[in-house]
Amino acid sequence: MTAAVRSDSPTTHGGPPAVSKAGSGGPSVLVLAGIFAIFLGLPIVTLIARAILDGSLVAIAGRSPVLAALALSLTTTAVSLVLTVAIGLPLAIVLARRTFRGKWFVEALVDIPIVLPPAVAGLALLLVFGRRGLLAAPLQAAGLDIAFTTLAVILAQTFVSAPFFVRAARAGIAGVDRDLEDAARVDGANERQVFRTMTVPLAGATLAAGLVMSWARALGEFGATIMFAGNVEGRTQTLPLVVYSEFQAGDLDASIAAAAILVLAALGVLFAVRAFHWGRVLDVRSVS
């Protein structure tokens, strides 16, 4: 006996399921959502529009301090990204594949720079690597002077941005099917070959997203840089510091234009994350 189909069933033969609006909220919810979306988007749109319409974005592009800061930002973020992969990828592998006592503490250490105020991060770095810091004696013996140098910029950027890559890499590696890796081992592949030919390709999208997000965070770093590296033009003055310096000097147009460059870079990063389906790195549930 064939069961009767109710006429109000949400599905139809050959057609898409009906979408219920019961969980979308009433008009008041939609109004509040729209107000908050405008609150988030209006300042960004205004900043970019002001920089473009008044010509300040084009005008500031030719200034030597801005070009020097942009070149320094691109160089230091590239180096910090290499350093992040070199030291962050092994840590991500350990956190994804190993279980050990105190693992929760290591995971907390990785997450702390994300929630730590950047100025506090810069002060902490200064207390360790500064001329009177914890490692001052061995650094001086080695002839290294880190604080208020370009190297300090790189370390500050790495400190605040590396956790984004470590979290993403950990999620991506943990999501790789271990059976596929075991199959490669059965076929004679060693651990390095398994990692290069199986683990990295399968986790590639998440690793790439982590790299992009880490680079974007390094590019926008301000507080830790100014505390640990200072604000010396041509040496430690990155693009975010130009925004601050020009504003302090009273040149609002230059400050707006420099800020617009950073905003456009951030929008480009977010577009890439979504266009290439790297959204998993933005999902905090993937690292739980």
C-alpha positions as CSV (number, residue, x, y, z in Angstrom):
1,M,0.0,0.0,0.0
2,T,1.4,3.3,-1.0
3,A,1.4,6.0,1.7
4,A,-0.4,9.2,0.8
5,V,1.7,12.3,0.3
6,R,0.5,15.4,2.2
7,S,-0.3,18.3,0.0
8,D,1.7,20.7,2.2
9,S,4.9,18.6,2.0
10,P,8.0,20.9,1.7
11,T,9.3,18.8,-1.2
12,T,8.0,18.1,-4.7
13,H,8.8,15.5,-7.3
14,G,11.7,16.7,-9.4
15,G,11.8,20.1,-7.8
16,P,14.0,21.8,-5.2
17,P,13.0,21.6,-1.6
18,A,11.0,24.5,-0.3
19,V,12.9,26.9,1.8
20,S,11.2,27.7,5.1
21,K,11.4,31.3,6.3
22,A,10.5,30.4,9.9
23,G,14.1,30.6,11.1
24,S,15.1,33.8,9.3
25,G,13.6,36.1,12.0
26,G,11.0,38.8,11.8
27,P,11.3,42.3,10.3
28,S,13.0,43.6,13.5
29,V,15.8,41.0,13.2
30,L,16.4,42.0,9.6
31,V,16.4,45.7,10.5
32,L,19.0,45.1,13.2
33,A,21.1,42.9,10.9
34,G,21.0,45.6,8.2
35,I,22.0,48.4,10.7
36,F,24.9,46.4,12.0
37,A,26.1,45.5,8.4
38,I,26.0,49.2,7.6
39,F,27.9,50.0,10.8
40,L,30.7,47.6,9.7
41,G,30.8,48.5,6.1
42,L,30.1,52.3,6.0
43,P,33.5,53.4,7.5
44,I,35.4,51.2,5.1
45,V,33.5,52.4,2.1
46,T,33.8,56.0,3.2
47,L,37.6,55.6,3.7
48,I,38.2,54.1,0.2
49,A,35.8,56.6,-1.5
50,R,37.5,59.5,0.2
51,A,40.9,58.4,-0.8
52,I,39.9,57.8,-4.4
53,L,37.6,60.7,-5.1
54,D,39.8,63.4,-3.7
55,G,42.8,62.1,-5.5
56,S,44.9,61.5,-2.4
57,L,45.4,57.8,-3.2
58,V,47.1,58.7,-6.5
59,A,49.0,61.6,-5.0
60,I,50.5,59.7,-2.1
61,A,51.6,56.8,-4.3
62,G,54.6,58.8,-5.5
63,R,55.8,60.0,-2.2
64,S,59.2,58.5,-1.2
65,P,58.2,57.8,2.5
66,V,55.2,55.9,1.3
67,L,57.1,54.0,-1.3
68,A,59.8,53.2,1.2
69,A,57.3,52.0,3.7
70,L,55.5,49.9,1.1
71,A,58.7,48.3,0.0
72,L,59.7,47.6,3.6
73,S,56.3,46.2,4.4
74,L,56.4,43.8,1.4
75,T,59.9,42.7,2.2
76,T,59.5,42.1,5.9
77,T,56.1,40.4,5.4
78,A,57.7,38.1,2.9
79,V,60.5,37.2,5.2
80,S,58.2,36.7,8.1
81,L,56.0,34.4,6.0
82,V,59.0,32.2,5.2
83,L,59.9,32.2,8.9
84,T,56.3,31.4,9.8
85,V,56.3,28.3,7.6
86,A,59.7,27.2,8.7
87,I,58.8,27.2,12.4
88,G,55.0,27.0,12.3
89,L,54.6,24.0,10.0
90,P,56.5,21.5,12.3
91,L,54.4,22.8,15.2
92,A,51.2,22.4,13.3
93,I,52.1,18.8,12.4
94,V,52.9,18.0,16.0
95,L,49.6,19.5,17.3
96,A,47.6,17.7,14.5
97,R,49.1,14.3,14.8
98,R,50.6,13.9,18.3
99,T,49.0,13.5,21.7
100,F,51.1,14.4,24.7
101,R,50.9,15.8,28.2
102,G,50.6,19.6,28.2
103,K,49.3,19.8,24.6
104,W,46.5,22.1,25.7
105,F,49.1,24.5,27.1
106,V,51.0,24.5,23.8
107,E,47.8,25.2,22.0
108,A,47.0,28.1,24.4
109,L,50.5,29.5,23.7
110,V,49.8,29.4,20.0
111,D,46.5,31.2,20.4
112,I,47.7,33.9,22.9
113,P,49.2,36.3,20.3
114,I,45.8,36.3,18.5
115,V,43.9,37.7,21.5
116,L,46.9,39.7,23.0
117,P,46.9,43.4,22.5
118,P,49.6,44.1,19.9
119,A,51.3,46.7,22.1
120,V,51.6,44.1,24.9
121,A,53.1,41.7,22.4
122,G,55.7,44.3,21.4
123,L,56.6,45.1,25.0
124,A,57.0,41.4,25.7
125,L,59.3,41.0,22.7
126,L,61.3,44.0,24.0
127,L,61.7,42.4,27.4
128,V,63.2,39.3,25.8
129,F,65.2,40.6,22.8
130,G,65.8,44.2,23.9
131,R,69.2,45.6,24.9
132,R,68.3,45.0,28.5
133,G,66.1,42.0,27.9
134,L,66.3,38.4,29.0
135,L,68.5,37.4,26.1
136,A,70.6,40.6,26.0
137,A,73.8,39.0,27.0
138,P,74.0,36.1,24.5
139,L,72.7,38.4,21.7
140,Q,75.4,41.0,22.5
141,A,78.0,38.2,22.6
142,A,76.9,37.2,19.2
143,G,77.0,40.7,17.9
144,L,73.3,41.0,17.4
145,D,71.3,44.1,18.1
146,I,67.6,43.3,17.4
147,A,65.4,45.9,19.0
148,F,64.6,49.0,16.8
149,T,65.9,47.4,13.7
150,T,64.4,45.8,10.6
151,L,64.9,42.4,12.2
152,A,62.6,43.5,15.0
153,V,59.9,44.4,12.5
154,I,60.2,40.8,11.1
155,L,60.0,39.2,14.6
156,A,57.1,41.4,15.6
157,Q,55.2,40.5,12.4
158,T,56.0,36.8,12.8
159,F,54.9,36.8,16.5
160,V,51.4,38.2,15.8
161,S,50.7,36.5,12.4
162,A,52.2,33.0,12.8
163,P,49.3,31.7,14.9
164,F,46.9,32.2,12.0
165,F,49.0,29.8,9.8
166,V,49.6,27.3,12.6
167,R,45.8,27.1,13.4
168,A,45.0,26.7,9.7
169,A,47.7,24.2,9.0
170,R,46.8,22.2,12.1
171,A,43.2,22.0,10.9
172,G,44.2,21.0,7.4
173,I,46.6,18.3,8.4
174,A,44.3,16.9,11.0
175,G,41.6,16.6,8.3
176,V,43.7,14.5,5.9
177,D,42.6,10.8,5.7
178,R,45.3,8.8,7.5
179,D,44.3,5.7,5.4
180,L,45.4,7.5,2.2
181,E,48.8,8.2,3.8
182,D,49.1,4.6,5.0
183,A,48.3,3.4,1.5
184,A,51.2,5.5,0.2
185,R,53.5,3.9,2.9
186,V,52.4,0.5,1.8
187,D,53.4,1.4,-1.8
188,G,56.9,2.1,-0.5
189,A,56.9,5.9,0.1
190,N,58.9,7.2,3.0
191,E,57.6,9.8,5.5
192,R,59.0,12.7,3.5
193,Q,57.4,11.5,0.3
194,V,54.1,10.8,2.1
195,F,54.1,14.4,3.4
196,R,55.1,15.9,0.1
197,T,52.9,13.9,-2.2
198,M,49.9,13.2,0.0
199,T,49.5,15.4,3.1
200,V,50.4,18.7,1.5
201,P,48.2,18.4,-1.6
202,L,45.2,17.2,0.4
203,A,45.6,20.0,3.0
204,G,46.8,22.4,0.3
205,A,43.7,24.7,0.3
206,T,43.8,25.2,4.1
207,L,47.6,25.7,4.1
208,A,47.3,28.3,1.4
209,A,44.5,30.1,3.3
210,G,46.6,30.1,6.4
211,L,49.5,31.7,4.5
212,V,47.3,34.4,3.0
213,M,45.7,35.3,6.4
214,S,49.1,35.2,8.1
215,W,50.5,37.6,5.5
216,A,47.6,39.9,5.8
217,R,47.9,40.1,9.6
218,A,51.7,40.8,9.2
219,L,51.0,43.5,6.7
220,G,48.6,45.3,9.0
221,E,50.7,44.9,12.2
222,F,51.2,48.2,14.1
223,G,51.3,48.0,17.9
224,A,53.9,45.3,18.3
225,T,56.1,47.0,15.6
226,I,56.1,50.5,17.1
227,M,56.8,49.1,20.6
228,F,59.6,46.7,19.6
229,A,61.0,48.2,16.4
230,G,60.1,51.9,16.7
231,N,59.1,54.2,13.8
232,V,62.2,55.1,11.9
233,E,61.6,56.1,8.3
234,G,63.3,53.7,5.8
235,R,64.3,51.3,8.6
236,T,61.3,50.3,10.7
237,Q,58.5,52.4,9.4
238,T,56.0,50.1,7.7
239,L,52.8,51.2,6.0
240,P,50.6,51.1,9.1
241,L,53.1,53.3,10.8
242,V,52.9,55.8,7.9
243,V,49.1,56.0,8.6
244,Y,49.9,56.9,12.2
245,S,52.8,59.3,11.4
246,E,50.9,61.2,8.8
247,F,47.9,61.6,11.0
248,Q,50.1,62.8,13.9
249,A,51.7,65.3,11.5
250,G,48.3,66.7,10.5
251,D,48.3,65.4,7.0
252,L,44.9,63.7,7.0
253,D,44.8,63.1,3.3
254,A,48.1,61.2,3.3
255,S,46.9,59.2,6.3
256,I,43.7,58.3,4.6
257,A,45.4,57.3,1.4
258,A,47.9,55.0,3.2
259,A,45.0,53.5,5.1
260,A,43.1,52.9,1.9
261,I,46.1,50.9,0.5
262,L,45.9,48.6,3.6
263,V,42.1,48.2,3.3
264,L,42.4,47.3,-0.3
265,A,45.0,44.7,0.5
266,A,42.8,43.3,3.2
267,L,39.8,43.1,0.9
268,G,42.0,41.3,-1.7
269,V,42.9,38.7,0.9
270,L,39.4,38.1,1.9
271,F,38.3,37.9,-1.7
272,A,41.0,35.3,-2.4
273,V,40.0,33.2,0.7
274,R,36.5,33.0,-0.5
275,A,37.0,32.9,-4.3
276,F,39.4,29.9,-4.0
277,H,37.1,28.2,-1.4
278,W,39.5,28.6,1.4
279,G,36.8,29.5,3.9
280,R,37.6,26.7,6.3
281,V,40.5,28.8,7.7
282,L,37.9,31.4,8.8
283,D,35.9,28.8,10.7
284,V,36.9,28.6,14.3
285,R,35.2,25.3,14.6
286,S,37.9,23.7,12.5
287,V,40.5,24.2,15.2
288,S,38.4,22.9,18.1
